[in-house]
Amino acid sequence: MASIQPLSPVRRSCRPIEGDTYESIATRELRAADIPEGVASLRGWNPHLGNRRSLDILVSDVVFLEAPPKVMNQGGWA
């Protein structure tokens, strides 16, 4: 009999709208009172967005709105 595996946690994310910036996403999605802190969090959670020549956020991007979940390894939580 196969064992049932628990569902993996899913990170909150959004799809940008035309002209979005880290600042506009932090304001709208994080409701960040401290915009520079919100932008720093977004940049830390989305390193894949900084790995291209254009610094613009594209409407086809997926922007994570929270840190990645802890990963469970064979010995327990990492």
Buried (B, 14 or more C-beta within 10 A) or exposed (E): EEEEEEEEEEEEBBEBEEEBBBBBBBBEBBEBEEBEEBBBBBEEBBEEBEEEEEEEBEEEBEBBBEEEEEEEEEEEEE
